Amino acid sequence: MRIIPAIDIINGQCVRLTKGDYSSKKVYNENPVEVAKAFEDAGIQYLHVVDLDGAKASHIVNYKVLEAIATKTNLNIDFGGGLKSDEDLRIAFECGAEQITGGSIAVKQPKVFENWLTTYGSHKIILGADCINEKIAISGWQEESDIEVIPFIKDYMKKGVDYVICTDISKDGMLQGPSFELYERILNQGTIITDDSRITKKVKLIASGGISTYNELPQLKDLGCEGVIVGKAIYENKISLKEIENFILNH
């Protein structure tokens, strides 16, 4: 299981929110590159970068931060937040993103998202399936939809999606543990037989939201998660980089 620290960006600074509420913003570092380098020094290879300004503006904003991290580290970066157009994607990839995450776009403009899957391939495009009360939330989590998370994931798996990030928004930033039960159901139900090749395909689920202790990492691994995004727990020293380094070495 991959450990993927998160860097959320507002005004070029490394911040964290609680339950996606912008008024709860807490700045942890004014230099995200510094933070990314510390992750890399701990043996971490992956990074989840969220452009919170972009999520609000519905277009990429903090691409210079992405470019700075990509040029000054060797981290494999997944970038999301406000990616709504082919031009946004072009900028993200040119600035060093290895993968991008699309959430709202997959709900509001499914044809555009499906075209990205076709153009770039499923290894480059992650489905963002963030939810509250198991209903998909969009527009930087400012809007709730009527779309149920598990059917949403399965529908997009049939359209070619492999990787899914699922954040239970009610858990995000709360440091009270992740949604084990939801992830278990997603993993149990997240298997499809593809129409074209009749091959069985399992979801590559990346858990996100609520991670609060080191012990939750092996639990998520045992469930079958492909990756886990860790944010506030690192910044609030609930999980140390040394513990993450040990997990990577021993798992």
Backbone as CSV, one residue per row, in Angstrom:
resi,resn,N_x,N_y,N_z,CA_x,CA_y,CA_z,C_x,C_y,C_z
1,MET,0.843,-1.197,0.000,0.000,0.000,0.000,0.876,1.245,0.000
2,ARG,0.575,2.155,-0.895,1.342,3.397,-0.994,0.905,4.404,0.073
3,ILE,1.867,5.047,0.680,1.584,6.157,1.598,1.742,7.446,0.799
4,ILE,0.692,8.272,0.786,0.676,9.461,-0.060,0.351,10.680,0.809
5,PRO,1.364,11.409,1.257,1.075,12.626,2.023,0.365,13.661,1.146
6,ALA,-0.392,14.528,1.803,-1.149,15.556,1.089,-0.587,16.937,1.374
7,ILE,-0.514,17.738,0.318,-0.237,19.161,0.453,-1.406,19.900,-0.184
8,ASP,-2.159,20.624,0.623,-3.284,21.433,0.135,-2.817,22.880,0.038
9,ILE,-3.142,23.525,-1.077,-2.598,24.852,-1.357,-3.691,25.918,-1.416
10,ILE,-3.499,26.985,-0.630,-4.269,28.227,-0.764,-3.256,29.369,-0.774
11,ASN,-3.368,30.243,-1.754,-2.432,31.383,-1.885,-0.972,30.944,-1.855
12,GLY,-0.709,29.789,-2.459,0.666,29.306,-2.530,1.203,28.724,-1.243
13,GLN,0.373,28.646,-0.210,0.814,28.140,1.093,0.245,26.762,1.379
14,CYS,0.956,26.009,2.215,0.521,24.671,2.634,-0.465,24.817,3.787
15,VAL,-1.720,24.397,3.562,-2.782,24.582,4.557,-3.530,23.271,4.776
16,ARG,-4.373,23.247,5.791,-5.340,22.165,5.964,-6.679,22.784,6.336
17,LEU,-7.743,22.137,5.868,-9.099,22.523,6.234,-9.702,21.427,7.109
18,THR,-10.827,21.716,7.722,-11.596,20.706,8.449,-12.918,20.530,7.728
19,LYS,-13.199,19.276,7.315,-14.425,18.943,6.573,-14.611,19.812,5.326
20,GLY,-13.495,20.238,4.734,-13.571,21.023,3.508,-14.029,22.455,3.693
21,ASP,-14.107,22.908,4.936,-14.601,24.260,5.236,-13.446,25.261,5.106
22,TYR,-13.562,26.151,4.114,-12.480,27.111,3.850,-12.263,28.063,5.032
23,SER,-13.289,28.315,5.818,-13.133,29.227,6.963,-12.326,28.587,8.091
24,SER,-12.090,27.258,7.985,-11.309,26.563,9.019,-9.826,26.489,8.655
25,LYS,-9.436,27.204,7.619,-8.057,27.134,7.090,-7.008,27.347,8.173
26,LYS,-6.006,26.473,8.183,-4.856,26.631,9.067,-3.594,26.508,8.221
27,VAL,-2.749,27.523,8.254,-1.513,27.506,7.472,-0.441,26.753,8.258
28,TYR,0.165,25.740,7.627,1.201,24.952,8.287,2.598,25.327,7.818
29,ASN,2.701,25.784,6.571,4.007,26.188,6.052,3.779,27.100,4.856
30,GLU,4.536,28.167,4.790,4.395,29.089,3.664,5.158,28.602,2.447
31,ASN,5.950,27.544,2.615,6.756,27.028,1.514,6.475,25.536,1.290
32,PRO,5.532,25.213,0.399,5.191,23.809,0.151,6.363,22.967,-0.343
33,VAL,7.323,23.582,-1.020,8.483,22.827,-1.512,9.275,22.266,-0.338
34,GLU,9.415,23.056,0.711,10.090,22.603,1.938,9.415,21.355,2.502
35,VAL,8.094,21.398,2.541,7.308,20.281,3.068,7.516,19.039,2.194
36,ALA,7.452,19.239,0.878,7.620,18.117,-0.063,9.001,17.494,0.071
37,LYS,10.019,18.320,0.250,11.389,17.805,0.408,11.523,16.975,1.680
38,ALA,10.858,17.404,2.746,10.889,16.636,4.006,10.257,15.263,3.806
39,PHE,9.160,15.215,3.037,8.532,13.926,2.727,9.503,13.037,1.951
40,GLU,10.121,13.607,0.931,11.056,12.831,0.111,12.225,12.320,0.951
41,ASP,12.721,13.144,1.863,13.848,12.732,2.731,13.473,11.561,3.633
42,ALA,12.162,11.392,3.880,11.691,10.276,4.722,11.446,9.008,3.898
43,GLY,11.860,9.013,2.643,11.710,7.824,1.803,10.375,7.722,1.100
44,ILE,9.566,8.773,1.204,8.252,8.791,0.554,8.439,9.086,-0.935
45,GLN,7.663,8.411,-1.767,7.803,8.569,-3.223,6.611,9.267,-3.870
46,TYR,5.515,9.401,-3.116,4.270,9.894,-3.711,3.748,11.115,-2.972
47,LEU,3.018,11.951,-3.698,2.482,13.176,-3.103,1.144,13.514,-3.751
48,HIS,0.201,13.915,-2.910,-1.136,14.331,-3.360,-1.220,15.847,-3.149
49,VAL,-1.320,16.596,-4.226,-1.389,18.055,-4.138,-2.780,18.515,-4.559
50,VAL,-3.415,19.312,-3.695,-4.759,19.817,-3.986,-4.712,21.344,-4.085
51,ASP,-5.159,21.834,-5.217,-5.246,23.273,-5.480,-6.613,23.756,-4.979
52,LEU,-6.657,24.169,-3.706,-7.944,24.575,-3.124,-8.461,25.880,-3.739
53,ASP,-7.555,26.753,-4.136,-7.984,27.953,-4.871,-8.620,27.549,-6.194
54,GLY,-8.010,26.560,-6.848,-8.530,26.066,-8.123,-9.897,25.422,-7.967
55,ALA,-10.076,24.680,-6.865,-11.367,24.023,-6.622,-12.484,25.053,-6.519
56,LYS,-12.169,26.202,-5.922,-13.161,27.266,-5.779,-13.381,28.010,-7.089
57,ALA,-12.295,28.199,-7.834,-12.349,29.005,-9.056,-12.774,28.197,-10.284
58,SER,-12.798,26.864,-10.160,-13.127,25.960,-11.268,-12.141,26.054,-12.435
59,HIS,-10.892,26.333,-12.106,-9.801,26.213,-13.085,-8.495,26.178,-12.297
60,ILE,-7.458,25.670,-12.922,-6.174,25.523,-12.227,-5.640,26.905,-11.825
61,VAL,-5.124,27.003,-10.588,-4.606,28.281,-10.082,-3.143,28.137,-9.635
62,ASN,-2.876,27.173,-8.766,-1.547,27.064,-8.135,-0.587,26.152,-8.912
63,TYR,-0.571,26.314,-10.225,0.293,25.446,-11.048,1.774,25.752,-10.841
64,LYS,2.096,26.969,-10.427,3.505,27.318,-10.175,4.039,26.552,-8.959
65,VAL,3.182,26.324,-7.981,3.577,25.519,-6.813,3.833,24.077,-7.250
66,LEU,2.938,23.544,-8.071,3.115,22.198,-8.621,4.453,22.104,-9.352
67,GLU,4.722,23.079,-10.202,5.963,23.078,-10.993,7.189,23.136,-10.088
68,ALA,7.126,23.964,-9.040,8.256,24.087,-8.118,8.529,22.766,-7.398
69,ILE,7.469,22.104,-6.928,7.643,20.815,-6.235,8.192,19.764,-7.200
70,ALA,7.637,19.746,-8.418,8.040,18.737,-9.404,9.493,18.913,-9.847
71,THR,9.952,20.150,-9.930,11.325,20.380,-10.403,12.354,20.228,-9.281
72,LYS,11.908,20.380,-8.021,12.862,20.337,-6.911,12.811,19.048,-6.098
73,THR,11.924,18.119,-6.490,11.891,16.781,-5.876,11.691,15.747,-6.988
74,ASN,11.817,14.472,-6.604,11.535,13.376,-7.541,10.222,12.681,-7.195
75,LEU,9.367,13.355,-6.422,8.102,12.756,-6.005,7.163,12.569,-7.191
76,ASN,6.412,11.462,-7.153,5.345,11.235,-8.136,4.100,11.957,-7.635
77,ILE,3.702,13.001,-8.352,2.650,13.892,-7.858,1.321,13.621,-8.550
78,ASP,0.294,13.451,-7.720,-1.086,13.435,-8.216,-1.675,14.802,-7.850
79,PHE,-2.256,15.470,-8.841,-2.697,16.863,-8.674,-4.187,16.982,-8.949
80,GLY,-4.894,17.671,-8.060,-6.331,17.874,-8.261,-6.771,19.217,-7.714
81,GLY,-8.018,19.540,-8.009,-8.590,20.795,-7.535,-8.891,21.741,-8.680
82,GLY,-10.135,21.734,-9.136,-10.559,22.711,-10.133,-10.207,22.397,-11.570
83,LEU,-9.739,21.182,-11.837,-9.395,20.839,-13.220,-10.680,20.612,-14.011
84,LYS,-10.963,21.507,-14.937,-12.256,21.473,-15.629,-12.144,21.442,-17.146
85,SER,-10.966,21.711,-17.679,-10.828,21.816,-19.136,-9.599,21.063,-19.620
86,ASP,-9.557,20.823,-20.922,-8.377,20.187,-21.524,-7.138,21.040,-21.278
87,GLU,-7.317,22.363,-21.271,-6.201,23.280,-21.034,-5.680,23.141,-19.602
88,ASP,-6.587,22.993,-18.634,-6.171,22.759,-17.244,-5.300,21.516,-17.152
89,LEU,-5.726,20.472,-17.839,-4.974,19.212,-17.804,-3.605,19.377,-18.447
90,ARG,-3.578,20.053,-19.570,-2.300,20.291,-20.264,-1.325,21.014,-19.328
91,ILE,-1.809,22.044,-18.649,-0.959,22.806,-17.724,-0.481,21.908,-16.584
92,ALA,-1.391,21.129,-16.007,-1.027,20.256,-14.870,0.061,19.265,-15.265
93,PHE,-0.113,18.619,-16.398,0.881,17.632,-16.826,2.195,18.303,-17.222
94,GLU,2.117,19.446,-17.884,3.342,20.161,-18.274,4.103,20.677,-17.053
95,CYS,3.376,20.953,-15.972,4.025,21.454,-14.743,4.519,20.331,-13.839
96,GLY,4.348,19.083,-14.275,4.994,17.988,-13.562,4.104,16.968,-12.885
97,ALA,2.776,17.088,-13.034,1.895,16.076,-12.437,2.074,14.740,-13.157
98,GLU,2.162,13.672,-12.382,2.194,12.314,-12.957,0.773,11.824,-13.212
99,GLN,-0.134,12.207,-12.300,-1.544,11.849,-12.410,-2.364,13.084,-12.046
100,ILE,-3.609,13.112,-12.502,-4.528,14.157,-12.039,-5.772,13.480,-11.476
101,THR,-6.432,14.195,-10.565,-7.683,13.708,-9.984,-8.826,14.594,-10.444
102,GLY,-9.862,13.978,-10.975,-11.057,14.707,-11.383,-12.255,14.239,-10.581
103,GLY,-12.951,15.163,-9.944,-14.132,14.821,-9.152,-15.384,15.464,-9.704
104,SER,-15.503,16.783,-9.532,-16.686,17.510,-9.997,-16.909,17.325,-11.495
105,ILE,-15.808,17.337,-12.246,-15.909,17.214,-13.709,-16.552,15.885,-14.104
106,ALA,-16.275,14.829,-13.328,-16.835,13.506,-13.626,-18.343,13.467,-13.405
107,VAL,-18.831,14.377,-12.549,-20.271,14.482,-12.285,-20.935,15.420,-13.284
108,LYS,-20.332,16.593,-13.466,-20.974,17.660,-14.238,-20.741,17.557,-15.737
109,GLN,-19.562,17.047,-16.118,-19.244,16.919,-17.541,-18.616,15.554,-17.815
110,PRO,-19.424,14.509,-17.678,-18.868,13.153,-17.800,-18.180,12.877,-19.133
111,LYS,-18.671,13.471,-20.200,-18.061,13.226,-21.516,-16.637,13.770,-21.571
112,VAL,-16.425,14.920,-20.938,-15.073,15.496,-20.888,-14.153,14.566,-20.098
113,PHE,-14.622,14.096,-18.941,-13.811,13.211,-18.109,-13.504,11.899,-18.832
114,GLU,-14.516,11.352,-19.510,-14.307,10.106,-20.263,-13.293,10.312,-21.390
115,ASN,-13.310,11.494,-21.985,-12.346,11.801,-23.041,-10.923,11.861,-22.482
116,TRP,-10.784,12.393,-21.250,-9.467,12.404,-20.610,-8.953,10.981,-20.407
117,LEU,-9.844,10.089,-19.985,-9.454,8.681,-19.800,-8.945,8.082,-21.107
118,THR,-9.656,8.381,-22.182,-9.274,7.863,-23.499,-7.961,8.467,-23.972
119,THR,-7.813,9.775,-23.767,-6.641,10.501,-24.267,-5.373,10.166,-23.497
120,TYR,-5.468,10.155,-22.171,-4.265,10.010,-21.341,-4.064,8.611,-20.781
121,GLY,-5.140,7.819,-20.718,-5.050,6.469,-20.161,-5.415,6.432,-18.688
122,SER,-5.913,5.272,-18.248,-6.420,5.146,-16.876,-5.318,5.257,-15.828
123,HIS,-4.050,5.065,-16.224,-2.949,5.191,-15.263,-2.660,6.658,-14.932
124,LYS,-3.200,7.578,-15.728,-2.947,9.016,-15.532,-4.120,9.748,-14.888
125,ILE,-5.312,9.161,-14.951,-6.529,9.843,-14.514,-7.149,9.110,-13.323
126,ILE,-7.244,9.814,-12.184,-7.842,9.250,-10.976,-9.253,9.830,-10.814
127,LEU,-10.189,8.971,-10.452,-11.548,9.443,-10.157,-11.614,9.894,-8.702
128,GLY,-12.038,11.132,-8.495,-12.268,11.629,-7.139,-13.709,11.348,-6.743
129,ALA,-13.887,10.448,-5.781,-15.242,10.069,-5.345,-15.404,10.489,-3.881
130,ASP,-15.409,11.788,-3.671,-15.529,12.325,-2.315,-17.007,12.415,-1.937
131,CYS,-17.314,12.039,-0.715,-18.735,11.908,-0.376,-19.026,12.344,1.053
132,ILE,-20.290,12.676,1.251,-20.805,12.934,2.595,-22.146,12.212,2.690
133,ASN,-22.348,11.430,3.736,-23.521,10.539,3.845,-23.632,9.627,2.624
134,GLU,-22.447,9.234,2.120,-22.319,8.330,0.964,-22.901,8.908,-0.328
135,LYS,-23.071,10.226,-0.374,-23.487,10.915,-1.606,-22.315,11.766,-2.078
136,ILE,-22.070,11.751,-3.389,-20.937,12.465,-3.966,-21.076,13.978,-3.739
137,ALA,-19.986,14.585,-3.296,-19.929,16.045,-3.118,-19.020,16.631,-4.190
138,ILE,-19.354,17.830,-4.653,-18.631,18.444,-5.770,-18.326,19.919,-5.461
139,SER,-17.628,20.543,-6.408,-17.303,21.977,-6.329,-16.554,22.312,-5.043
140,GLY,-15.419,21.631,-4.867,-14.632,21.863,-3.654,-15.394,21.507,-2.398
141,TRP,-16.280,20.491,-2.527,-17.117,19.979,-1.430,-18.177,20.978,-0.990
142,GLN,-18.400,22.005,-1.788,-19.392,23.016,-1.418,-20.812,22.590,-1.796
143,GLU,-20.908,21.585,-2.682,-22.222,21.120,-3.148,-22.364,19.629,-2.915
144,GLU,-23.540,19.199,-2.457,-23.827,17.772,-2.309,-24.740,17.349,-3.449
145,SER,-24.512,16.166,-3.993,-25.360,15.652,-5.070,-26.242,14.519,-4.541
146,ASP,-27.046,13.945,-5.430,-27.872,12.785,-5.052,-27.234,11.474,-5.515
147,ILE,-26.004,11.551,-5.976,-25.345,10.378,-6.563,-24.691,9.544,-5.469
148,GLU,-25.040,8.276,-5.403,-24.476,7.385,-4.388,-23.065,6.949,-4.789
149,VAL,-22.183,6.911,-3.799,-20.760,6.755,-4.080,-20.403,5.409,-4.721
150,ILE,-20.951,4.294,-4.231,-20.530,2.993,-4.774,-21.006,2.791,-6.213
151,PRO,-22.274,3.067,-6.547,-22.677,2.970,-7.967,-21.885,3.929,-8.865
152,PHE,-21.551,5.108,-8.342,-20.752,6.096,-9.087,-19.393,5.506,-9.454
153,ILE,-18.741,4.892,-8.467,-17.427,4.280,-8.707,-17.531,3.148,-9.723
154,LYS,-18.518,2.266,-9.531,-18.652,1.105,-10.423,-18.964,1.530,-11.860
155,ASP,-19.778,2.569,-11.998,-20.114,3.074,-13.330,-18.856,3.561,-14.051
156,TYR,-18.008,4.286,-13.330,-16.778,4.792,-13.961,-15.735,3.703,-14.166
157,MET,-15.750,2.674,-13.354,-14.858,1.540,-13.612,-15.199,0.903,-14.949
158,LYS,-16.487,0.830,-15.262,-16.917,0.271,-16.557,-16.472,1.156,-17.715
159,LYS,-16.243,2.446,-17.404,-15.804,3.376,-18.448,-14.279,3.487,-18.517
160,GLY,-13.589,2.677,-17.707,-12.137,2.626,-17.828,-11.346,3.076,-16.620
161,VAL,-11.998,3.608,-15.588,-11.276,4.066,-14.393,-10.660,2.884,-13.645
162,ASP,-9.420,3.062,-13.209,-8.753,2.086,-12.345,-8.586,2.621,-10.929
163,TYR,-8.089,3.865,-10.843,-7.763,4.469,-9.543,-8.896,5.356,-9.050
164,VAL,-9.233,5.213,-7.765,-10.285,6.021,-7.144,-9.787,6.529,-5.791
165,ILE,-9.868,7.858,-5.601,-9.651,8.431,-4.266,-11.018,8.677,-3.661
166,CYS,-11.258,8.112,-2.491,-12.533,8.330,-1.800,-12.268,8.979,-0.447
167,THR,-12.762,10.198,-0.306,-12.700,10.904,0.981,-14.090,10.956,1.578
168,ASP,-14.220,10.466,2.809,-15.453,10.691,3.561,-15.297,12.064,4.213
169,ILE,-16.014,13.050,3.682,-15.826,14.444,4.090,-16.120,14.640,5.580
170,SER,-17.047,13.861,6.113,-17.377,14.006,7.542,-16.187,13.650,8.425
171,LYS,-15.220,12.896,7.856,-14.046,12.475,8.628,-12.848,13.393,8.396
172,ASP,-12.881,14.148,7.288,-11.695,14.872,6.841,-11.251,15.930,7.850
173,GLY,-9.979,15.837,8.238,-9.413,16.814,9.157,-9.841,16.659,10.599
174,MET,-10.608,15.613,10.890,-11.137,15.444,12.253,-10.197,14.642,13.158
175,LEU,-9.275,13.911,12.549,-8.325,13.086,13.309,-9.039,12.093,14.224
176,GLN,-10.138,11.521,13.693,-10.914,10.558,14.486,-11.016,9.189,13.804
177,GLY,-10.139,8.954,12.850,-10.126,7.673,12.167,-10.862,7.714,10.835
178,PRO,-10.446,6.871,9.881,-11.076,6.827,8.564,-12.349,5.989,8.538
179,SER,-13.010,5.984,7.383,-14.264,5.232,7.214,-13.971,3.793,6.797
180,PHE,-13.485,2.998,7.747,-13.134,1.606,7.439,-14.301,0.857,6.815
181,GLU,-15.487,1.041,7.390,-16.649,0.265,6.947,-17.028,0.625,5.511
182,LEU,-16.982,1.907,5.179,-17.276,2.337,3.808,-16.242,1.781,2.842
183,TYR,-14.963,1.868,3.198,-13.911,1.375,2.306,-14.024,-0.132,2.103
184,GLU,-14.395,-0.842,3.162,-14.558,-2.294,3.040,-15.667,-2.625,2.043
185,ARG,-16.767,-1.878,2.104,-17.870,-2.122,1.166,-17.483,-1.748,-0.264
186,ILE,-16.755,-0.647,-0.415,-16.297,-0.260,-1.758,-15.404,-1.357,-2.334
187,LEU,-14.491,-1.860,-1.523,-13.567,-2.897,-2.000,-14.294,-4.210,-2.284
188,ASN,-15.277,-4.555,-1.451,-16.043,-5.785,-1.666,-16.910,-5.707,-2.912
189,GLN,-17.445,-4.495,-3.180,-18.348,-4.338,-4.322,-17.654,-3.775,-5.560
190,GLY,-16.411,-3.306,-5.378,-15.714,-2.636,-6.471,-14.975,-3.564,-7.397
191,THR,-15.682,-4.600,-7.852,-15.137,-5.518,-8.861,-16.134,-5.592,-9.999
192,ILE,-15.628,-5.424,-11.209,-16.515,-5.515,-12.372,-15.919,-6.485,-13.376
193,ILE,-16.761,-6.940,-14.285,-16.289,-7.700,-15.438,-16.426,-6.772,-16.636
194,THR,-15.303,-6.451,-17.267,-15.326,-5.490,-18.369,-16.100,-6.046,-19.558
195,ASP,-16.864,-5.171,-20.200,-17.734,-5.591,-21.308,-16.938,-6.093,-22.505
196,ASP,-15.825,-5.411,-22.796,-15.091,-5.746,-24.025,-14.286,-7.033,-23.905
197,SER,-13.597,-7.234,-22.769,-12.681,-8.367,-22.678,-13.134,-9.441,-21.695
198,ARG,-14.216,-9.166,-20.954,-14.716,-10.088,-19.937,-13.683,-10.365,-18.860
199,ILE,-12.782,-9.423,-18.657,-11.758,-9.557,-17.614,-12.287,-8.959,-16.314
200,THR,-12.028,-9.656,-15.215,-12.423,-9.131,-13.910,-11.458,-8.027,-13.503
201,LYS,-12.011,-6.893,-13.079,-11.183,-5.751,-12.689,-11.582,-5.292,-11.293
202,LYS,-10.570,-5.101,-10.437,-10.816,-4.626,-9.067,-10.426,-3.161,-8.950
203,VAL,-11.172,-2.414,-8.161,-10.869,-1.004,-7.955,-9.546,-0.852,-7.201
204,LYS,-8.744,0.128,-7.613,-7.529,0.492,-6.880,-7.917,1.678,-6.004
205,LEU,-8.292,1.372,-4.775,-8.876,2.373,-3.888,-7.807,3.067,-3.045
206,ILE,-7.836,4.393,-3.087,-6.956,5.219,-2.267,-7.822,5.860,-1.184
207,ALA,-7.577,5.467,0.055,-8.362,5.976,1.179,-7.877,7.362,1.562
208,SER,-8.821,8.208,1.997,-8.467,9.582,2.349,-9.467,10.126,3.370
209,GLY,-8.944,10.848,4.345,-9.842,11.500,5.303,-9.881,10.807,6.648
210,GLY,-9.480,11.516,7.689,-9.628,11.019,9.052,-8.474,10.224,9.611
211,ILE,-7.455,9.942,8.785,-6.318,9.172,9.293,-5.739,9.904,10.501
212,SER,-5.584,9.176,11.613,-5.173,9.856,12.849,-4.058,9.155,13.607
213,THR,-3.846,7.868,13.371,-2.778,7.147,14.082,-2.059,6.194,13.130
214,TYR,-0.849,5.838,13.523,-0.056,4.902,12.726,-0.781,3.567,12.548
215,ASN,-1.454,3.093,13.605,-2.085,1.768,13.580,-3.162,1.636,12.504
216,GLU,-3.701,2.758,12.053,-4.725,2.709,11.005,-4.135,2.335,9.646
217,LEU,-2.839,2.575,9.472,-2.208,2.286,8.177,-2.224,0.789,7.851
218,PRO,-1.719,-0.086,8.749,-1.801,-1.516,8.445,-3.242,-2.026,8.329
219,GLN,-4.169,-1.401,9.070,-5.579,-1.813,8.956,-6.105,-1.545,7.549
220,LEU,-5.770,-0.378,6.995,-6.212,-0.035,5.632,-5.531,-0.935,4.602
221,LYS,-4.277,-1.270,4.872,-3.556,-2.189,3.982,-4.232,-3.556,3.977
222,ASP,-4.597,-4.040,5.172,-5.240,-5.349,5.288,-6.611,-5.377,4.610
223,LEU,-7.291,-4.229,4.593,-8.582,-4.148,3.890,-8.409,-4.340,2.389
224,GLY,-7.232,-3.916,1.884,-6.979,-4.030,0.449,-6.856,-2.698,-0.261
225,CYS,-6.704,-1.612,0.505,-6.522,-0.299,-0.126,-5.201,-0.272,-0.898
226,GLU,-5.220,0.360,-2.061,-4.009,0.470,-2.893,-3.106,1.581,-2.370
227,GLY,-3.723,2.594,-1.753,-2.968,3.714,-1.212,-3.758,4.392,-0.112
228,VAL,-3.070,5.243,0.632,-3.762,6.038,1.657,-3.151,7.434,1.665
229,ILE,-4.022,8.441,1.666,-3.586,9.833,1.730,-3.596,10.271,3.190
230,VAL,-2.459,10.797,3.622,-2.318,11.246,5.011,-2.011,12.738,4.996
231,GLY,-2.806,13.514,5.719,-2.605,14.955,5.723,-2.395,15.510,7.112
232,LYS,-3.497,15.868,7.753,-3.430,16.560,9.034,-2.680,15.772,10.104
233,ALA,-2.780,14.452,10.055,-2.098,13.622,11.057,-0.590,13.859,11.052
234,ILE,-0.039,14.145,9.866,1.394,14.453,9.772,1.654,15.850,10.335
235,TYR,0.831,16.802,9.901,1.074,18.197,10.282,0.849,18.440,11.780
236,GLU,-0.031,17.637,12.372,-0.303,17.779,13.807,0.524,16.793,14.644
237,ASN,1.497,16.149,13.981,2.428,15.233,14.667,1.739,14.043,15.334
238,LYS,0.627,13.609,14.750,-0.046,12.392,15.225,0.634,11.147,14.633
239,ILE,1.176,11.321,13.426,1.969,10.272,12.776,3.272,10.941,12.346
240,SER,4.398,10.378,12.767,5.687,10.994,12.437,6.182,10.499,11.076
241,LEU,7.036,11.281,10.460,7.636,10.854,9.192,8.499,9.611,9.408
242,LYS,9.063,9.482,10.602,9.859,8.289,10.915,8.964,7.049,10.914
243,GLU,7.768,7.162,11.468,6.827,6.030,11.464,6.439,5.669,10.023
244,ILE,6.218,6.674,9.208,5.877,6.415,7.804,7.047,5.740,7.090
245,GLU,8.240,6.233,7.369,9.445,5.639,6.771,9.537,4.154,7.159
246,ASN,9.291,3.842,8.425,9.328,2.454,8.890,8.248,1.604,8.225
247,PHE,7.053,2.181,8.056,5.965,1.458,7.397,6.374,1.096,5.971
248,ILE,6.936,2.066,5.254,7.357,1.841,3.858,8.419,0.745,3.787
249,LEU,9.365,0.778,4.728,10.442,-0.206,4.719,9.955,-1.610,5.067
250,ASN,8.956,-1.693,5.934,8.516,-3.001,6.457,7.272,-3.563,5.791
251,HIS,6.650,-2.808,4.914,5.455,-3.304,4.247,5.639,-3.269,2.716
